[in-house]
Amino acid sequence: MQILRHFNVLRAIKDLRVYLAQEGQHKLAFLLLSVVVFGAMLIGFTIDSHEEPVYHRDIVYVEQWPANRTDAQIIAQQKIDGPAEAKRAADAAARDKETQAGFKRLDDKLKKLGI
């Protein structure tokens, strides 16, 4: 903190008053206008940033199986669950392919611009 040992608040205020007294009226008006615009933007961003987070419940139901079930029961359940799992995997693959196509289009546009 060696740098702050020469800092004096009263001297800083006096230097600011001397500087502002030497400047023209139009510079002071623009200084005030810039402070007001910056303050309005700062207040606007502060107000806009206070948004309540949306809470989504993610409930996962788990089936409990008996430890002594037979292989036939396991195969029968896999036949029931198989098409649903295949549909979920196909939907996920389609979403991934669509996202990849979007990124490809964006990359082509950027290459066309030379980026």
Secondary structure as UniProt FT lines:
FT   HELIX           2..6
FT   HELIX           9..22
FT   HELIX           25..49
FT   TURN            67..68
FT   HELIX           71..113
//
